[in-house]
Amino acid sequence: KGESMKKTLVNFFFFFLYLELSVAAILFLIALALDKLMDFIIYMLYFIIFLEIVRAVANYIREQRVTLSLLVDAFIILALREFIVNVVKVNKEELATFEAIFSSAVNYNLLILSGVILFLLVVRYLSVISSQRYLFKDDEKVD
């Protein structure tokens, strides 16, 4: 157990994970101080969406093929962002019964976004298990 902890600490400093933790902590404290935590989260999700799209374009230019998992990741993040905006910023209603979900357009929108997120997660899973890297990795294990 002590060896495992030592390895964890070495990885923490070797891979500069402390920088990520420090930046995240500083951004979190700034967001709390400015009372803009949800805005920070939403804009960080926008940033991640842009990163995923740039990765997909760069991957297409480099390999001359589209990596479906990168695009699906961007769509999942976009759907999660919309879900967060609807839940936190827009939706001020209470759900007393199951029928209340269908009584409001916002609640209906949340229900549809939940279905979209689940569908995209299934597509993401299928894109990973059917990718060439995954398939070739299994072939190498068999040999």
Buried (B, 14 or more C-beta within 10 A) or exposed (E): EEEEEEEEEEEEEEEEEEEEEEEEEEEEEEBEEEEEBBEBBBEBBEEBBEBBBEBBEEBBEEEEEEBBBBBBBBBBBBBBBBBBBBEEEEBEEEEEEEEEEEEEEEBEBBEEBEEBBEEBEEBBEEBEEEBEEEEEEEEEEEE
